[in-house]
């Protein structure tokens, strides 16, 4: 599990070296993931080798930023004062269109957030880091 630091009251993620291109892309409001050239698998979280076939032929691709809610939980009591200031908020796994899962905040009325609901990425500045937050989109999983 990675460590976090606090900057302007927001916890800042620990940046693993393999994922540095992901963090760099977020700064430019682009969502990226790794892709294996040998087995064609989307790879997330970032690795030095493909977890499917052990190939080192990994490259970074831009994500469409679209997906569906796979699972979610609404937080009613924030763990720190900065998180407590935005309760209730929802976090969960989004099944991305490129067939990988990303854990992130899901923005919207908790009553409208449901498994299979379509979402699209937007970017939120938290301290010095931009992070992906998913907003409800029209439509459901097909």
C-alpha positions as CSV (number, residue, x, y, z in Angstrom):
1,X,0.0,0.0,0.0
2,X,1.4,3.4,-0.9
3,X,2.0,6.2,1.5
4,X,0.3,9.6,1.2
5,X,1.5,13.1,2.1
6,X,-0.7,16.1,2.8
7,X,-0.6,19.3,0.7
8,X,-3.1,22.1,1.2
9,X,-5.0,19.7,3.5
10,X,-5.6,17.2,0.7
11,X,-3.8,13.8,1.0
12,X,-1.4,13.4,-1.9
13,X,-0.9,10.0,-3.5
14,X,2.3,8.1,-3.3
15,X,3.7,7.9,-6.8
16,X,5.1,4.5,-7.8
17,X,7.8,4.9,-10.5
18,X,5.9,2.6,-13.0
19,X,2.9,5.0,-12.8
20,X,4.7,8.3,-13.3
21,X,3.4,8.7,-16.9
22,X,-0.1,8.3,-15.5
23,X,0.4,11.2,-13.1
24,X,2.1,13.3,-15.7
25,X,-0.9,12.8,-18.1
26,X,-3.4,13.8,-15.4
27,X,-1.6,17.1,-15.0
28,X,-2.6,17.8,-18.6
29,X,-6.2,16.4,-18.0
30,X,-5.6,13.2,-19.9
31,X,-6.4,9.7,-18.4
32,X,-4.0,7.0,-19.5
33,X,-3.4,3.3,-18.9
34,X,-0.8,0.8,-19.9
35,X,-1.4,-1.6,-22.8
36,X,0.5,-4.8,-23.6
37,X,1.6,-5.1,-27.3
38,X,2.0,-8.9,-27.0
39,X,-1.3,-10.0,-25.4
40,X,-3.4,-6.9,-26.1
41,X,-4.4,-6.6,-22.5
42,X,-5.1,-3.3,-20.8
43,X,-2.9,-3.1,-17.7
44,X,-3.8,-1.2,-14.6
45,X,-2.4,-0.5,-12.1
46,X,0.9,0.2,-13.8
47,X,3.5,-2.6,-13.9
48,X,7.0,-3.1,-15.2
49,X,5.8,-6.3,-16.9
50,X,2.4,-7.4,-18.2
51,X,0.6,-9.4,-15.4
52,X,-1.1,-11.5,-18.1
53,X,1.8,-12.7,-20.2
54,X,5.0,-11.2,-18.4
55,X,5.9,-9.2,-21.5
56,X,7.9,-6.0,-21.1
57,X,6.2,-4.6,-24.2
58,X,4.0,-2.1,-22.4
59,X,3.1,1.3,-23.7
60,X,0.8,4.1,-22.5
61,X,-2.4,4.8,-24.2
62,X,-5.0,7.5,-23.7
63,X,-8.3,6.4,-22.2
64,X,-11.6,7.5,-23.6
65,X,-12.5,8.5,-20.0
66,X,-15.8,6.6,-20.2
67,X,-16.9,3.6,-18.3
68,X,-19.6,2.1,-16.1
69,X,-19.9,1.8,-12.4
70,X,-18.7,-1.7,-11.2
71,X,-19.1,-1.1,-7.5
72,X,-19.5,1.9,-5.1
73,X,-19.8,3.0,-1.6
74,X,-21.1,6.4,-0.3
75,X,-19.0,7.8,2.6
76,X,-21.1,9.6,5.2
77,X,-18.2,10.5,7.7
78,X,-15.0,11.8,6.2
79,X,-11.7,10.4,7.7
80,X,-10.1,13.8,7.9
81,X,-11.5,17.4,8.2
82,X,-11.0,18.1,4.4
83,X,-12.9,14.9,3.5
84,X,-15.5,15.6,6.1
85,X,-16.2,18.9,4.4
86,X,-17.4,17.2,1.3
87,X,-19.6,14.4,2.7
88,X,-21.5,12.6,1.5
89,X,-19.2,11.5,-1.3
90,X,-19.0,8.3,-3.3
91,X,-16.0,6.2,-4.3
92,X,-15.9,3.0,-6.3
93,X,-14.5,1.0,-9.2
94,X,-15.2,2.1,-12.7
95,X,-15.0,-0.5,-15.5
96,X,-13.4,1.5,-18.2
97,X,-14.3,1.2,-21.8
98,X,-10.8,-0.1,-22.5
99,X,-11.5,-3.1,-20.1
100,X,-9.6,-2.1,-17.0
101,X,-10.8,-1.0,-13.6
102,X,-10.0,2.3,-12.0
103,X,-10.8,3.2,-8.3
104,X,-12.0,6.9,-8.1
105,X,-14.5,9.3,-6.7
106,X,-17.9,9.2,-8.4
107,X,-19.7,12.5,-8.4
108,X,-23.4,12.7,-8.3
109,X,-26.5,12.2,-6.1
110,X,-25.9,9.0,-4.1
111,X,-29.5,8.0,-4.9
112,X,-28.7,8.0,-8.6
113,X,-25.4,6.2,-8.4
114,X,-25.9,2.5,-9.3
115,X,-24.0,-0.4,-10.7
116,X,-24.0,-0.4,-14.5
117,X,-24.5,3.4,-14.7
118,X,-22.5,5.1,-17.4
119,X,-19.9,7.7,-16.2
120,X,-17.4,10.0,-17.8
121,X,-14.2,11.5,-16.4
122,X,-13.7,15.0,-15.3
123,X,-10.6,16.4,-13.5
124,X,-10.5,18.0,-10.0
125,X,-7.5,19.7,-8.5
126,X,-6.7,18.3,-5.1
127,X,-3.7,20.1,-3.6
128,X,-1.1,20.1,-6.3
129,X,-2.5,17.0,-8.1
130,X,-5.3,16.8,-10.6
131,X,-7.3,13.6,-10.1
132,X,-9.9,11.8,-12.2
133,X,-13.5,12.1,-10.8
134,X,-16.3,10.4,-12.6
135,X,-19.6,12.1,-13.3
136,X,-22.8,10.4,-14.1
137,X,-23.5,10.2,-17.9
138,X,-26.5,9.4,-19.9
139,X,-27.1,5.7,-20.5
140,X,-26.4,2.3,-18.9
141,X,-24.1,-0.5,-19.6
142,X,-24.8,-2.2,-23.0
